[in-house]
């Protein structure tokens, strides 16, 4: 399986369009979105190219390919305007012999998660993380629009158990974890 993984778009149209382009050109099986898609939230500044209505259109074109979970900025109104589910707190994906738990990261965290999983994918912090700890793969793809910690805007690619975190700005690999 091959997944494109993004989080914390926060209504920024240009990063959403770039994720869409990468998805369309990358022979991916699914686009996994880890929350905070449309609204910037009260603790964040407005991201550049803030245009939630445009993001709705961009993501809607990929609706059959998207699996999304609810971030702390999602609300019922977001579900009213998006044609794919966005209000689930978590999802479980099975790929390449791995059970992958998807969540935003504000309820379930790498320290507090359900057991019996092989991988924990979350966003929320806007800081990319990719590591294997006590046999558990932990991924945070960072934020596509409001990166923190001095990192570039970023996303991740899961390809048959190999994972890369990639700069949305340069296209360069920032982190790698091989199977």
Secondary structure, 3 states (H helix, E strand, C coil): CEEEEECCCCCEHHHHHHHHHHHHHCCCCEEEECCCCCCCCCCCCCCCCECHHHHHHHHHCCHHHEEECCCCCCCHHHHHHCCCCCCCCEEEEEECCEEEEEECCCCCCCCCCCCCCCEEECCCCCCCEEEEECCEEEEECCCCCCCCCCCCCEEEEEECCEEEEEECCCCCEEEEECC
